[in-house]
Amino acid sequence: MATLQVKSIDDQLYKALGKRAAMENRSISQEVISIIKAHLATPSNKHKQASEQFLALCGTWDDDQSAQVIVEQVREARHRGDHREVDF
C-alpha cells in the first residue's frame, strides 16, 4: 500500500479535519482517505454543466451545413462588406 505525505497544511484546515475525523471516530489520515474516496467516486460533470450553461446563455443552433461551409459564408460576407445577417 502506498503512503502519501502532505506538507504545509493550514492550521485551521488541520483542526477542521481533526473535528470531522473525531465525529466519524476516525484518525485524521483515515478521514482524509475517506474524503478523497468520496470525491473520486462522485462523477464530475462540471465541464458538461458549464458547457450547457454557456450554450443556454449564448444560444446555439442546429445546421446541416458543415462548420467549414458556414465559415466560408461568413468570410465571403465580410469580404463583400455585407454587414447584414448571413443566411445559414
N, C-alpha and C positions, 0 to 999 in steps of 0.2 A: 504494500500500500504506500502511496506517495505521501510526502509531507510538504505542506505549504506554510511558509512563514511570511507574515505580513508585518511590515515595519512602519513606524511613524503614524500610528492611529491616533486621531484626535482624542483627547481625554473624555470629552463629552460623548463621543461615539462609543468609546470603550465602556463607559458607565452605562449607556443605554443598552448595549449588548449584554452587559452583566445583568441588568434588571430583567431584560427579556429572557435570558437564559434561566435565571432564578425562577421566573414564573412558569417555565416549562420543565423545571427540575433537570436542567442540563448544564454542562460546563459551557463556558464561552465558546470553546472550539466546536463542541457539538452543535451549539446554536448557530454558529456561522455556517457550518456544513449544512444544517437544516435549511437555512435561509437560501443558500446557493442552490441546493437541490430544488427547492420550491420555485425559485426564479427560473431555473433552466427547464423545469418541467412544464412551465406555462408557455404555450406557443406565443411568440411575439408577432403581432401583426401591425405594429406601429407604422411601418412603412406603407402597408396597404391602406390603413386608415388615413394616413396623411395624404396619400395619392387621391383617395376617394374624396376627401375634404377639399383638396385643391381643385379637382375637377368639378365638384359641386359649386364651388365659389366662382371659378373662372368660366365654366361651361365647357362643353365638348360637343362634338358632332360625329355622326357616322357618315362615311362616304365610301362609295365603291371604288373611287379612284385611288391610285397609289399615292403615297406621300411625295414621290418624285414628280408625278404629274401635277399635283397641287403646287409644289414649289415652283415648277416651271411656269404655271399660270400666274402666280404671284410675281415672279420675276419679269414676265412679259408685260404685265400690267404696270409695273414700276418703270420699265424701260419706255413704255408708251407715255408715261406721265399721267396715266389714268389713276386718279385718286379716288375713284368710286369703289364701291364694294365689288369684289370679283365674284362672279357666279361660279360656284363649285358644283 
